[in-house]
Amino acid sequence: MSTRREVLRALGAAGLAMSLPRALRGADAADRLEGVGVQLYTLRNEMRRDPEGTLARIAELGFSEIEWWGEYGRTPAQLRALLDRHSLRAPAWHLAPELLAAERLDATLRTAATMGHKHLIVAWLPPAQRTSDGFKRIGEVLSTAGRRLASEGIRTGYHNHDFEFARVGDQTIWDVLVANTDASVVDLELDCYWAFKAGHDPVTMLQRYRDRITHLHIKDSAGAPEHRQVDVGAGVIDWKRVLEVGTAGRVRHVFVEHDEPADAWATVAAGRRHLQSLGY
């Protein structure tokens, strides 16, 4: 049986270890994340009905971050005040590519500065632009805007669906995008579900692009062949391994998501619980 002195000595050692800088005491995968968030697209209907109540409930569920999507009839200043009220951050913003065009970039920067966005991520391209040339063009838009915004501490990025993995000759459209973006200013956000649906293991993707992928979308698949979207933890993706490999690289933000949830609050709560069960 331990003596009182031994217990106190052990507690003191543990306290000292926790007080040391992370670089000295080591960091596990969860330590490497800046926060665990939710993609606001999942709660878009709830936000349209009640922005204030929705943000409050997100915080109550244990999320610290939001990946922003939408406007909801409020100014950026009003929305930032709501975020601050509930101790929430919105480090990433899903936006349309035209907001990164040169003539609109100053206005986009003002919004980002007000909201606290540090990552401006193009989330989707219309079908007419999903060609090799189209992705070369969006790569140039992302790179040009990224170089312009770098001095403001803001980076640009791109979020995939499954169509980026269509083949064009001996490469995929994703390959075209990666090759035509400036890695010094443009990051990648891996939507694990859509990559998995397209036949790509998220872990392999994270290993191959460990220097490019900084954000993850966490949504699950019920498996082949339909790949029905399900709540995180209710599917077949190995999230423990995904998060271990991702955070060993540059991944610092993860966002729970479901495109068409039957019950959005049940879905985001389930995602938060599953990540907590893994130590995040």
Secondary structure, 3 states (H helix, E strand, C coil): CCCHHHHHHHHHHHHHHHHCCHHHHCCCHHHHCCEEEEEHHHHHHHHHHCHHHHHHHHHHCCCCEEEECCCCCCCHHHHHHHHHHCCCEEEEEEECHHHHCHHHHHHHHHHHHHHCCCEEEECCCCHHHCCHHHHHHHHHHHHHHHHHHHHHCCEEEEECCCHHHCEECCEEHHHHHHHCCCCCCEEEEEEHHHHHHCCCCHHHHHHHCCCCEEEEEECEECCCCCCCEECCCCCCCCHHHHHHHHHHCCCCEEEECCCCCCCHHHHHHHHHHHHHHCCC
